[in-house]
Amino acid sequence: MKKLIVIILFLISATNLLPQSKGFGIGLIIGEPTGISAKYWTSSQNSLNFALGYSFAGKHNRVHLHVDYVWHNENLIRSAERLPVYYGFGGKLQTYDHTDASLGARGVLGLLWIPRNAPLDLFLEVAPVLRLIPETDLDIDAGLGARFFF
């Protein structure tokens, strides 16, 4: 009986370790910004992507926060692996020198790799940014990262 209970518990927990297009994931992003990345799947094709990090580019080091709503298309790249292309839009907030801040709109384009039998994803993305406040300016964010899903 104990063996049966252990096997059932193992099977239940193993289903949570399979790659998923759902749930919540958290990990790291390296680039612009460098910090923490998170993803929340709102459906099998859409998610909210977040990053909170530090920006080393430019003359002012600053804290960076962005949130994007993205769509995933798994039909653009034919492969035995899951390689959805994702695209979407969002917003970006940055602080400068602990007193000033900027706000902008982002467009994002990325490639996601969802490995088989692993509760994680790896991503590469680029995001043009239209800074709106305090002045209008163009910028580019780019990052490489990984997230573990619960």
C-alpha positions as CSV (number, residue, x, y, z in Angstrom):
1,M,0.0,0.0,0.0
2,K,2.8,2.4,0.8
3,K,4.4,1.8,-2.6
4,L,1.1,2.6,-4.3
5,I,0.8,5.9,-2.4
6,V,4.4,6.8,-3.3
7,I,3.8,6.0,-6.9
8,I,0.6,8.1,-7.0
9,L,2.3,11.0,-5.3
10,F,5.2,10.8,-7.8
11,L,2.9,10.8,-10.8
12,I,0.9,13.7,-9.5
13,S,4.0,15.7,-8.8
14,A,5.6,14.7,-12.1
15,T,2.7,16.2,-14.1
16,N,3.6,19.6,-12.6
17,L,7.2,19.2,-13.9
18,L,6.2,19.0,-17.6
19,P,6.6,22.0,-19.8
20,Q,3.5,24.1,-19.7
21,S,2.0,27.0,-21.5
22,K,0.2,28.0,-18.3
23,G,1.0,29.1,-14.8
24,F,3.5,31.4,-13.4
25,G,7.2,31.5,-14.0
26,I,10.1,33.5,-12.6
27,G,13.8,33.7,-13.5
28,L,16.5,36.0,-14.8
29,I,17.0,38.3,-17.7
30,I,20.4,39.6,-18.9
31,G,20.7,42.6,-21.1
32,E,18.7,45.7,-21.0
33,P,17.5,45.3,-18.2
34,T,19.5,42.8,-16.1
35,G,17.4,41.4,-13.3
36,I,14.3,39.4,-12.5
37,S,11.9,38.2,-15.2
38,A,8.4,36.8,-14.7
39,K,5.7,35.4,-16.9
40,Y,2.0,34.7,-16.2
41,W,0.1,32.7,-18.9
42,T,-3.4,34.2,-19.2
43,S,-4.3,31.6,-21.9
44,S,-2.5,29.0,-24.0
45,Q,-1.5,31.7,-26.5
46,N,-1.2,34.9,-24.4
47,S,0.8,36.0,-21.4
48,L,1.9,38.9,-19.3
49,N,5.7,39.3,-19.2
50,F,7.4,41.3,-16.5
51,A,10.9,42.4,-15.7
52,L,12.4,44.3,-12.8
53,G,16.0,45.1,-13.1
54,Y,18.9,47.5,-13.3
55,S,19.8,49.3,-16.5
56,F,23.5,49.8,-17.1
57,A,23.2,51.4,-20.6
58,G,23.6,55.2,-21.0
59,K,25.1,57.8,-18.8
60,H,22.7,57.1,-15.9
61,N,22.4,53.8,-14.1
62,R,18.7,53.2,-13.3
63,V,16.0,50.9,-12.1
64,H,13.9,49.5,-14.9
65,L,10.4,48.0,-14.8
66,H,8.4,46.8,-17.8
67,V,5.1,44.9,-18.3
68,D,4.1,43.5,-21.7
69,Y,1.0,41.7,-23.0
70,V,2.1,39.2,-25.7
71,W,0.7,36.7,-28.2
72,H,2.6,33.4,-29.0
73,N,2.6,31.9,-32.4
74,E,3.9,28.3,-32.6
75,N,3.2,28.0,-36.3
76,L,5.9,30.4,-37.6
77,I,8.9,28.1,-37.0
78,R,8.4,24.4,-37.9
79,S,10.5,22.3,-35.5
80,A,10.3,19.2,-33.3
81,E,10.9,21.6,-30.5
82,R,8.4,24.2,-29.2
83,L,9.8,27.5,-30.5
84,P,7.0,30.0,-30.5
85,V,7.6,33.5,-31.7
86,Y,6.0,36.1,-29.5
87,Y,5.0,39.7,-30.0
88,G,3.1,42.3,-28.1
89,F,3.1,45.7,-26.5
90,G,3.5,47.2,-23.0
91,G,4.9,49.9,-20.9
92,K,8.2,50.8,-19.3
93,L,9.1,52.8,-16.2
94,Q,12.6,53.9,-15.3
95,T,14.1,55.9,-12.5
96,Y,17.2,58.2,-12.9
97,D,19.5,59.2,-10.2
98,H,16.9,58.3,-7.5
99,T,14.8,61.4,-8.2
100,D,13.8,61.5,-11.9
101,A,11.7,59.0,-13.8
102,S,10.7,58.3,-17.4
103,L,7.6,56.5,-18.8
104,G,7.4,54.9,-22.3
105,A,5.6,52.5,-24.5
106,R,7.2,49.2,-25.7
107,G,6.7,46.9,-28.6
108,V,8.3,43.5,-28.1
109,L,9.3,40.7,-30.5
110,G,10.9,37.5,-29.1
111,L,11.7,33.8,-29.6
112,L,10.8,31.3,-26.9
113,W,12.1,27.8,-26.4
114,I,10.1,25.5,-24.2
115,P,12.1,22.4,-23.6
116,R,10.4,19.0,-23.4
117,N,10.0,17.5,-20.0
118,A,11.3,20.6,-18.2
119,P,9.3,23.3,-16.3
120,L,11.1,26.2,-17.8
121,D,11.5,28.4,-20.8
122,L,14.4,30.2,-22.5
123,F,13.8,33.5,-24.4
124,L,15.5,36.1,-26.5
125,E,13.7,39.4,-27.1
126,V,14.1,42.9,-28.6
127,A,11.8,45.8,-27.7
128,P,11.8,49.2,-29.3
129,V,10.7,51.8,-26.8
130,L,9.1,55.2,-27.3
131,R,9.8,57.2,-24.2
132,L,7.0,59.7,-23.7
133,I,7.7,61.3,-20.3
134,P,9.6,63.6,-19.5
135,E,10.6,64.0,-23.1
136,T,10.0,62.0,-26.3
137,D,12.9,59.8,-27.3
138,L,13.5,56.3,-28.9
139,D,15.3,53.5,-27.2
140,I,15.9,49.8,-27.6
141,D,15.7,47.1,-24.9
142,A,17.0,43.6,-25.6
143,G,17.5,40.6,-23.3
144,L,18.2,36.9,-23.0
145,G,16.7,34.9,-20.1
146,A,15.2,31.9,-18.5
147,R,12.2,31.3,-16.3
148,F,11.2,28.3,-14.0
149,F,7.5,27.5,-13.9
150,F,5.5,26.5,-10.9
